[in-house]
Amino acid sequence: MVKRILAVMVFGCLLVLAGCGGPVQDDILNYINEDLKSAQNLEVKAVSAYEGVAGANYTDDQTMHNALVTAVIPTYTKLLNELESVNIETDELKEIHAIYLSGVQKQFSAFEKIIEAIEKQDSNIIDEANKLLEEGRLQIEDYNDKLDALAEENNVEIEKN
């Protein structure tokens, strides 16, 4: 029943300071190195659990359902809670973080829709889920691009994992 389900995008990076500090630079460093440390691990864990049962790794609806209910959704719930509790000082970084949060929320909604699609055996709901996954992925890409640009403007080098 479940047809092609899109992959989600993982965010992960480490920052290296490359200049004199300022409020935005300090905020970026704290954001990545402290505030997102746990969130990054949660995202990797959730995405790995999902990718283990999606796409080429898909075996059957029940396996997908079980992974979503027992691993992906609970981990994504923790991720959302972490992201919602991040304390950001500067407006520039707040705007960028809001894009990331929105992307993660869309992906979370997509996972919930996949569960609903499996339970109802409705491929139209899978189409809706795929659309949400793609929208979330694009927002997370936009977030990464904007975070990279803000970091560069503030003499912070982002080293991708």
Rosetta constraint file for C-alpha pairs under 8 A:
AtomPair CA 1 CA 61 HARMONIC 7.23 0.50
AtomPair CA 1 CA 118 HARMONIC 7.58 0.50
AtomPair CA 1 CA 121 HARMONIC 6.51 0.50
AtomPair CA 1 CA 122 HARMONIC 7.67 0.50
AtomPair CA 1 CA 123 HARMONIC 6.69 0.50
AtomPair CA 2 CA 61 HARMONIC 6.71 0.50
AtomPair CA 2 CA 117 HARMONIC 7.93 0.50
AtomPair CA 2 CA 118 HARMONIC 7.12 0.50
AtomPair CA 2 CA 123 HARMONIC 6.55 0.50
AtomPair CA 2 CA 126 HARMONIC 6.90 0.50
AtomPair CA 3 CA 123 HARMONIC 7.28 0.50
AtomPair CA 3 CA 126 HARMONIC 7.29 0.50
AtomPair CA 4 CA 55 HARMONIC 6.30 0.50
AtomPair CA 5 CA 54 HARMONIC 6.47 0.50
AtomPair CA 5 CA 55 HARMONIC 6.09 0.50
AtomPair CA 5 CA 126 HARMONIC 7.39 0.50
AtomPair CA 5 CA 129 HARMONIC 7.87 0.50
AtomPair CA 5 CA 130 HARMONIC 5.82 0.50
AtomPair CA 6 CA 54 HARMONIC 8.00 0.50
AtomPair CA 6 CA 55 HARMONIC 7.24 0.50
AtomPair CA 6 CA 130 HARMONIC 5.79 0.50
AtomPair CA 6 CA 133 HARMONIC 6.40 0.50
AtomPair CA 6 CA 134 HARMONIC 6.99 0.50
AtomPair CA 7 CA 51 HARMONIC 6.84 0.50
AtomPair CA 7 CA 54 HARMONIC 7.67 0.50
AtomPair CA 7 CA 55 HARMONIC 7.55 0.50
AtomPair CA 7 CA 133 HARMONIC 7.36 0.50
AtomPair CA 8 CA 47 HARMONIC 6.63 0.50
AtomPair CA 8 CA 107 HARMONIC 7.42 0.50
AtomPair CA 8 CA 133 HARMONIC 6.48 0.50
AtomPair CA 8 CA 134 HARMONIC 7.78 0.50
AtomPair CA 8 CA 136 HARMONIC 7.85 0.50
AtomPair CA 8 CA 137 HARMONIC 5.96 0.50
AtomPair CA 9 CA 47 HARMONIC 7.69 0.50
AtomPair CA 9 CA 137 HARMONIC 5.70 0.50
AtomPair CA 9 CA 140 HARMONIC 7.17 0.50
AtomPair CA 9 CA 141 HARMONIC 7.95 0.50
AtomPair CA 10 CA 43 HARMONIC 6.49 0.50
AtomPair CA 10 CA 44 HARMONIC 6.21 0.50
AtomPair CA 10 CA 47 HARMONIC 6.97 0.50
AtomPair CA 11 CA 40 HARMONIC 6.60 0.50
AtomPair CA 11 CA 43 HARMONIC 7.47 0.50
AtomPair CA 11 CA 44 HARMONIC 7.90 0.50
AtomPair CA 11 CA 140 HARMONIC 7.77 0.50
AtomPair CA 11 CA 144 HARMONIC 7.69 0.50
AtomPair CA 12 CA 40 HARMONIC 5.87 0.50
AtomPair CA 12 CA 160 HARMONIC 6.45 0.50
AtomPair CA 12 CA 161 HARMONIC 5.95 0.50
AtomPair CA 13 CA 32 HARMONIC 7.39 0.50
AtomPair CA 13 CA 158 HARMONIC 6.55 0.50
AtomPair CA 13 CA 159 HARMONIC 5.73 0.50
AtomPair CA 13 CA 160 HARMONIC 4.48 0.50
AtomPair CA 13 CA 161 HARMONIC 5.33 0.50
AtomPair CA 14 CA 32 HARMONIC 6.87 0.50
AtomPair CA 14 CA 33 HARMONIC 6.67 0.50
AtomPair CA 14 CA 158 HARMONIC 6.05 0.50
AtomPair CA 14 CA 159 HARMONIC 5.25 0.50
AtomPair CA 14 CA 160 HARMONIC 6.38 0.50
AtomPair CA 14 CA 161 HARMONIC 7.19 0.50
AtomPair CA 15 CA 29 HARMONIC 6.52 0.50
AtomPair CA 15 CA 32 HARMONIC 6.86 0.50
AtomPair CA 15 CA 33 HARMONIC 6.79 0.50
AtomPair CA 15 CA 156 HARMONIC 6.98 0.50
AtomPair CA 15 CA 157 HARMONIC 5.95 0.50
AtomPair CA 15 CA 158 HARMONIC 4.69 0.50
AtomPair CA 15 CA 159 HARMONIC 5.83 0.50
AtomPair CA 16 CA 156 HARMONIC 6.34 0.50
AtomPair CA 16 CA 157 HARMONIC 5.29 0.50
AtomPair CA 16 CA 158 HARMONIC 6.31 0.50
AtomPair CA 16 CA 159 HARMONIC 7.07 0.50
AtomPair CA 17 CA 29 HARMONIC 7.75 0.50
AtomPair CA 17 CA 155 HARMONIC 7.11 0.50
AtomPair CA 17 CA 156 HARMONIC 5.08 0.50
AtomPair CA 17 CA 157 HARMONIC 6.21 0.50
AtomPair CA 18 CA 155 HARMONIC 5.45 0.50
AtomPair CA 18 CA 156 HARMONIC 5.37 0.50
AtomPair CA 18 CA 157 HARMONIC 6.28 0.50
AtomPair CA 19 CA 155 HARMONIC 5.33 0.50
AtomPair CA 19 CA 156 HARMONIC 7.05 0.50
AtomPair CA 20 CA 155 HARMONIC 7.52 0.50
AtomPair CA 21 CA 25 HARMONIC 5.75 0.50
AtomPair CA 21 CA 26 HARMONIC 6.27 0.50
AtomPair CA 22 CA 26 HARMONIC 5.94 0.50
AtomPair CA 22 CA 154 HARMONIC 7.81 0.50
AtomPair CA 23 CA 27 HARMONIC 6.05 0.50
AtomPair CA 23 CA 90 HARMONIC 7.36 0.50
AtomPair CA 24 CA 28 HARMONIC 6.11 0.50
AtomPair CA 24 CA 90 HARMONIC 6.18 0.50
AtomPair CA 24 CA 92 HARMONIC 7.66 0.50
AtomPair CA 24 CA 93 HARMONIC 7.52 0.50
AtomPair CA 24 CA 154 HARMONIC 6.88 0.50
AtomPair CA 25 CA 29 HARMONIC 6.23 0.50
AtomPair CA 25 CA 151 HARMONIC 7.13 0.50
AtomPair CA 25 CA 154 HARMONIC 5.43 0.50
AtomPair CA 25 CA 155 HARMONIC 7.22 0.50
AtomPair CA 25 CA 156 HARMONIC 6.72 0.50
AtomPair CA 26 CA 30 HARMONIC 6.12 0.50
AtomPair CA 27 CA 31 HARMONIC 5.86 0.50
AtomPair CA 27 CA 88 HARMONIC 6.78 0.50
AtomPair CA 27 CA 89 HARMONIC 6.43 0.50
AtomPair CA 27 CA 90 HARMONIC 6.85 0.50
AtomPair CA 27 CA 93 HARMONIC 7.59 0.50
AtomPair CA 28 CA 32 HARMONIC 6.18 0.50
AtomPair CA 28 CA 93 HARMONIC 7.18 0.50
AtomPair CA 28 CA 151 HARMONIC 6.98 0.50
AtomPair CA 29 CA 33 HARMONIC 5.79 0.50
AtomPair CA 29 CA 34 HARMONIC 7.77 0.50
AtomPair CA 29 CA 156 HARMONIC 7.83 0.50
AtomPair CA 30 CA 34 HARMONIC 5.18 0.50
AtomPair CA 30 CA 35 HARMONIC 6.36 0.50
AtomPair CA 31 CA 35 HARMONIC 4.71 0.50
AtomPair CA 31 CA 36 HARMONIC 6.02 0.50
AtomPair CA 31 CA 86 HARMONIC 7.92 0.50
AtomPair CA 31 CA 88 HARMONIC 7.19 0.50
AtomPair CA 32 CA 36 HARMONIC 5.20 0.50
AtomPair CA 32 CA 37 HARMONIC 6.68 0.50
AtomPair CA 33 CA 37 HARMONIC 5.98 0.50
AtomPair CA 35 CA 39 HARMONIC 7.72 0.50
AtomPair CA 35 CA 86 HARMONIC 6.02 0.50
AtomPair CA 35 CA 87 HARMONIC 7.68 0.50
AtomPair CA 36 CA 40 HARMONIC 5.81 0.50
AtomPair CA 36 CA 82 HARMONIC 7.96 0.50
AtomPair CA 36 CA 83 HARMONIC 7.60 0.50
AtomPair CA 36 CA 86 HARMONIC 7.87 0.50
AtomPair CA 37 CA 41 HARMONIC 6.74 0.50
AtomPair CA 38 CA 42 HARMONIC 6.30 0.50
AtomPair CA 38 CA 82 HARMONIC 7.66 0.50
AtomPair CA 39 CA 43 HARMONIC 6.10 0.50
AtomPair CA 39 CA 79 HARMONIC 5.43 0.50
AtomPair CA 39 CA 82 HARMONIC 6.05 0.50
AtomPair CA 39 CA 83 HARMONIC 6.85 0.50
AtomPair CA 40 CA 44 HARMONIC 6.25 0.50
AtomPair CA 41 CA 45 HARMONIC 6.17 0.50
AtomPair CA 42 CA 46 HARMONIC 6.11 0.50
AtomPair CA 42 CA 75 HARMONIC 6.16 0.50
AtomPair CA 42 CA 76 HARMONIC 7.13 0.50
AtomPair CA 42 CA 78 HARMONIC 7.33 0.50
AtomPair CA 42 CA 79 HARMONIC 5.76 0.50
AtomPair CA 43 CA 47 HARMONIC 5.97 0.50
AtomPair CA 43 CA 75 HARMONIC 7.63 0.50
AtomPair CA 43 CA 76 HARMONIC 6.97 0.50
AtomPair CA 43 CA 79 HARMONIC 6.53 0.50
AtomPair CA 44 CA 48 HARMONIC 5.91 0.50
AtomPair CA 45 CA 49 HARMONIC 6.22 0.50
AtomPair CA 45 CA 72 HARMONIC 7.99 0.50
AtomPair CA 45 CA 75 HARMONIC 7.30 0.50
AtomPair CA 46 CA 50 HARMONIC 6.24 0.50
AtomPair CA 46 CA 71 HARMONIC 6.74 0.50
AtomPair CA 46 CA 72 HARMONIC 4.77 0.50
AtomPair CA 46 CA 73 HARMONIC 7.70 0.50
AtomPair CA 46 CA 75 HARMONIC 5.61 0.50
AtomPair CA 46 CA 76 HARMONIC 6.18 0.50
AtomPair CA 47 CA 51 HARMONIC 5.94 0.50
AtomPair CA 47 CA 72 HARMONIC 7.26 0.50
AtomPair CA 48 CA 52 HARMONIC 5.99 0.50
AtomPair CA 49 CA 53 HARMONIC 7.06 0.50
AtomPair CA 49 CA 67 HARMONIC 6.68 0.50
AtomPair CA 49 CA 68 HARMONIC 7.97 0.50
AtomPair CA 49 CA 71 HARMONIC 6.50 0.50
AtomPair CA 49 CA 72 HARMONIC 6.09 0.50
AtomPair CA 50 CA 54 HARMONIC 6.11 0.50
AtomPair CA 50 CA 64 HARMONIC 7.92 0.50
AtomPair CA 50 CA 67 HARMONIC 6.88 0.50
AtomPair CA 50 CA 68 HARMONIC 6.92 0.50
AtomPair CA 50 CA 72 HARMONIC 6.18 0.50
AtomPair CA 51 CA 55 HARMONIC 7.07 0.50
AtomPair CA 51 CA 57 HARMONIC 7.05 0.50
AtomPair CA 52 CA 57 HARMONIC 5.68 0.50
AtomPair CA 52 CA 58 HARMONIC 7.57 0.50
AtomPair CA 53 CA 57 HARMONIC 4.93 0.50
AtomPair CA 53 CA 58 HARMONIC 4.64 0.50
AtomPair CA 53 CA 59 HARMONIC 6.91 0.50
AtomPair CA 53 CA 63 HARMONIC 6.93 0.50
AtomPair CA 53 CA 64 HARMONIC 5.51 0.50
AtomPair CA 53 CA 67 HARMONIC 7.22 0.50
AtomPair CA 54 CA 58 HARMONIC 4.52 0.50
AtomPair CA 54 CA 64 HARMONIC 7.14 0.50
AtomPair CA 58 CA 64 HARMONIC 7.16 0.50
AtomPair CA 59 CA 63 HARMONIC 6.90 0.50
AtomPair CA 59 CA 64 HARMONIC 7.75 0.50
AtomPair CA 60 CA 64 HARMONIC 6.44 0.50
AtomPair CA 61 CA 65 HARMONIC 5.95 0.50
AtomPair CA 61 CA 118 HARMONIC 6.27 0.50
AtomPair CA 62 CA 66 HARMONIC 6.01 0.50
AtomPair CA 63 CA 67 HARMONIC 6.19 0.50
AtomPair CA 64 CA 68 HARMONIC 6.20 0.50
AtomPair CA 65 CA 69 HARMONIC 6.11 0.50
AtomPair CA 65 CA 114 HARMONIC 7.97 0.50
AtomPair CA 65 CA 115 HARMONIC 5.88 0.50
AtomPair CA 65 CA 118 HARMONIC 6.95 0.50
AtomPair CA 66 CA 70 HARMONIC 5.84 0.50
AtomPair CA 66 CA 71 HARMONIC 7.91 0.50
AtomPair CA 67 CA 71 HARMONIC 5.35 0.50
AtomPair CA 67 CA 72 HARMONIC 6.26 0.50
AtomPair CA 68 CA 72 HARMONIC 4.63 0.50
AtomPair CA 68 CA 73 HARMONIC 5.58 0.50
AtomPair CA 68 CA 111 HARMONIC 6.95 0.50
AtomPair CA 68 CA 115 HARMONIC 7.08 0.50
AtomPair CA 69 CA 73 HARMONIC 5.73 0.50
AtomPair CA 69 CA 74 HARMONIC 7.19 0.50
AtomPair CA 69 CA 115 HARMONIC 7.77 0.50
AtomPair CA 70 CA 74 HARMONIC 6.62 0.50
AtomPair CA 71 CA 75 HARMONIC 6.03 0.50
AtomPair CA 72 CA 76 HARMONIC 5.94 0.50
AtomPair CA 72 CA 111 HARMONIC 7.88 0.50
AtomPair CA 73 CA 77 HARMONIC 5.98 0.50
AtomPair CA 73 CA 108 HARMONIC 7.16 0.50
AtomPair CA 73 CA 111 HARMONIC 7.08 0.50
AtomPair CA 73 CA 112 HARMONIC 7.58 0.50
AtomPair CA 74 CA 78 HARMONIC 6.46 0.50
AtomPair CA 75 CA 79 HARMONIC 6.22 0.50
AtomPair CA 76 CA 80 HARMONIC 6.09 0.50
AtomPair CA 76 CA 108 HARMONIC 6.52 0.50
AtomPair CA 77 CA 81 HARMONIC 6.26 0.50
AtomPair CA 77 CA 108 HARMONIC 7.88 0.50
AtomPair CA 78 CA 82 HARMONIC 6.15 0.50
AtomPair CA 79 CA 83 HARMONIC 6.17 0.50
AtomPair CA 80 CA 84 HARMONIC 6.02 0.50
AtomPair CA 80 CA 101 HARMONIC 7.33 0.50
AtomPair CA 80 CA 104 HARMONIC 7.18 0.50
AtomPair CA 80 CA 105 HARMONIC 7.19 0.50
AtomPair CA 81 CA 85 HARMONIC 6.24 0.50
AtomPair CA 82 CA 86 HARMONIC 6.50 0.50
AtomPair CA 83 CA 101 HARMONIC 6.48 0.50
AtomPair CA 84 CA 101 HARMONIC 7.45 0.50
AtomPair CA 88 CA 93 HARMONIC 6.90 0.50
AtomPair CA 88 CA 94 HARMONIC 6.02 0.50
AtomPair CA 89 CA 93 HARMONIC 7.79 0.50
AtomPair CA 89 CA 94 HARMONIC 7.52 0.50
AtomPair CA 90 CA 94 HARMONIC 6.23 0.50
AtomPair CA 91 CA 95 HARMONIC 6.23 0.50
AtomPair CA 92 CA 96 HARMONIC 6.68 0.50
AtomPair CA 92 CA 150 HARMONIC 7.92 0.50
AtomPair CA 93 CA 97 HARMONIC 6.02 0.50
AtomPair CA 93 CA 147 HARMONIC 7.72 0.50
AtomPair CA 93 CA 150 HARMONIC 7.92 0.50
AtomPair CA 94 CA 98 HARMONIC 6.17 0.50
AtomPair CA 95 CA 99 HARMONIC 6.79 0.50
AtomPair CA 96 CA 100 HARMONIC 6.76 0.50
AtomPair CA 96 CA 143 HARMONIC 5.86 0.50
AtomPair CA 96 CA 146 HARMONIC 6.58 0.50
AtomPair CA 96 CA 147 HARMONIC 6.56 0.50
AtomPair CA 97 CA 101 HARMONIC 6.18 0.50
AtomPair CA 97 CA 143 HARMONIC 7.19 0.50
AtomPair CA 98 CA 102 HARMONIC 6.08 0.50
AtomPair CA 99 CA 103 HARMONIC 6.23 0.50
AtomPair CA 99 CA 139 HARMONIC 6.14 0.50
AtomPair CA 99 CA 140 HARMONIC 7.01 0.50
AtomPair CA 99 CA 142 HARMONIC 7.53 0.50
AtomPair CA 99 CA 143 HARMONIC 5.68 0.50
AtomPair CA 100 CA 104 HARMONIC 6.24 0.50
AtomPair CA 100 CA 139 HARMONIC 6.55 0.50
AtomPair CA 100 CA 140 HARMONIC 5.37 0.50
AtomPair CA 100 CA 143 HARMONIC 5.50 0.50
AtomPair CA 101 CA 105 HARMONIC 6.11 0.50
AtomPair CA 102 CA 106 HARMONIC 6.24 0.50
AtomPair CA 102 CA 136 HARMONIC 7.24 0.50
AtomPair CA 102 CA 139 HARMONIC 7.30 0.50
AtomPair CA 103 CA 107 HARMONIC 6.36 0.50
AtomPair CA 103 CA 135 HARMONIC 7.07 0.50
AtomPair CA 103 CA 136 HARMONIC 3.91 0.50
AtomPair CA 103 CA 137 HARMONIC 6.51 0.50
AtomPair CA 103 CA 138 HARMONIC 7.57 0.50
AtomPair CA 103 CA 139 HARMONIC 5.00 0.50
AtomPair CA 103 CA 140 HARMONIC 5.48 0.50
AtomPair CA 104 CA 108 HARMONIC 6.12 0.50
AtomPair CA 104 CA 136 HARMONIC 6.18 0.50
AtomPair CA 104 CA 140 HARMONIC 7.55 0.50
AtomPair CA 105 CA 109 HARMONIC 6.19 0.50
AtomPair CA 105 CA 136 HARMONIC 7.52 0.50
AtomPair CA 106 CA 110 HARMONIC 6.18 0.50
AtomPair CA 106 CA 132 HARMONIC 5.58 0.50
AtomPair CA 106 CA 133 HARMONIC 6.60 0.50
AtomPair CA 106 CA 135 HARMONIC 7.05 0.50
AtomPair CA 106 CA 136 HARMONIC 5.11 0.50
AtomPair CA 107 CA 111 HARMONIC 6.32 0.50
AtomPair CA 107 CA 132 HARMONIC 6.17 0.50
AtomPair CA 107 CA 133 HARMONIC 5.02 0.50
AtomPair CA 107 CA 136 HARMONIC 5.40 0.50
AtomPair CA 107 CA 137 HARMONIC 7.69 0.50
AtomPair CA 108 CA 112 HARMONIC 6.43 0.50
AtomPair CA 109 CA 113 HARMONIC 6.22 0.50
AtomPair CA 109 CA 129 HARMONIC 7.57 0.50
AtomPair CA 109 CA 132 HARMONIC 7.25 0.50
AtomPair CA 110 CA 114 HARMONIC 6.22 0.50
AtomPair CA 110 CA 128 HARMONIC 7.52 0.50
AtomPair CA 110 CA 129 HARMONIC 4.31 0.50
AtomPair CA 110 CA 130 HARMONIC 6.91 0.50
AtomPair CA 110 CA 132 HARMONIC 5.40 0.50
AtomPair CA 110 CA 133 HARMONIC 5.80 0.50
AtomPair CA 111 CA 115 HARMONIC 6.47 0.50
AtomPair CA 111 CA 129 HARMONIC 6.97 0.50
AtomPair CA 112 CA 116 HARMONIC 6.36 0.50
AtomPair CA 113 CA 117 HARMONIC 5.98 0.50
AtomPair CA 113 CA 125 HARMONIC 6.36 0.50
AtomPair CA 113 CA 126 HARMONIC 6.96 0.50
AtomPair CA 113 CA 128 HARMONIC 7.47 0.50
AtomPair CA 113 CA 129 HARMONIC 5.54 0.50
AtomPair CA 114 CA 118 HARMONIC 6.17 0.50
AtomPair CA 114 CA 125 HARMONIC 7.02 0.50
AtomPair CA 114 CA 126 HARMONIC 5.83 0.50
AtomPair CA 114 CA 129 HARMONIC 6.09 0.50
AtomPair CA 115 CA 119 HARMONIC 6.18 0.50
AtomPair CA 116 CA 120 HARMONIC 6.03 0.50
AtomPair CA 116 CA 125 HARMONIC 7.40 0.50
AtomPair CA 117 CA 121 HARMONIC 5.37 0.50
AtomPair CA 117 CA 122 HARMONIC 4.90 0.50
AtomPair CA 117 CA 123 HARMONIC 6.45 0.50
AtomPair CA 117 CA 124 HARMONIC 7.73 0.50
AtomPair CA 117 CA 125 HARMONIC 5.19 0.50
AtomPair CA 117 CA 126 HARMONIC 5.88 0.50
AtomPair CA 118 CA 122 HARMONIC 6.79 0.50
AtomPair CA 122 CA 126 HARMONIC 7.04 0.50
AtomPair CA 123 CA 127 HARMONIC 6.49 0.50
AtomPair CA 124 CA 128 HARMONIC 6.53 0.50
AtomPair CA 125 CA 129 HARMONIC 6.17 0.50
AtomPair CA 126 CA 130 HARMONIC 6.07 0.50
AtomPair CA 127 CA 131 HARMONIC 6.27 0.50
AtomPair CA 128 CA 132 HARMONIC 6.34 0.50
AtomPair CA 129 CA 133 HARMONIC 6.11 0.50
AtomPair CA 130 CA 134 HARMONIC 6.14 0.50
AtomPair CA 131 CA 135 HARMONIC 6.18 0.50
AtomPair CA 132 CA 136 HARMONIC 6.00 0.50
AtomPair CA 133 CA 137 HARMONIC 6.02 0.50
AtomPair CA 134 CA 138 HARMONIC 6.14 0.50
AtomPair CA 135 CA 139 HARMONIC 6.23 0.50
AtomPair CA 136 CA 140 HARMONIC 6.17 0.50
AtomPair CA 137 CA 141 HARMONIC 6.20 0.50
AtomPair CA 138 CA 142 HARMONIC 6.15 0.50
AtomPair CA 139 CA 143 HARMONIC 6.05 0.50
AtomPair CA 140 CA 144 HARMONIC 6.15 0.50
AtomPair CA 141 CA 145 HARMONIC 6.19 0.50
AtomPair CA 142 CA 146 HARMONIC 6.08 0.50
AtomPair CA 143 CA 147 HARMONIC 5.94 0.50
AtomPair CA 144 CA 148 HARMONIC 6.03 0.50
AtomPair CA 145 CA 149 HARMONIC 6.24 0.50
AtomPair CA 146 CA 150 HARMONIC 6.10 0.50
AtomPair CA 147 CA 151 HARMONIC 6.00 0.50
AtomPair CA 148 CA 152 HARMONIC 6.13 0.50
AtomPair CA 148 CA 158 HARMONIC 6.84 0.50
AtomPair CA 149 CA 153 HARMONIC 6.17 0.50
AtomPair CA 150 CA 154 HARMONIC 6.30 0.50
AtomPair CA 151 CA 155 HARMONIC 6.16 0.50
AtomPair CA 151 CA 156 HARMONIC 4.78 0.50
AtomPair CA 151 CA 157 HARMONIC 6.49 0.50
AtomPair CA 151 CA 158 HARMONIC 7.15 0.50
AtomPair CA 152 CA 156 HARMONIC 5.57 0.50
AtomPair CA 152 CA 157 HARMONIC 6.47 0.50
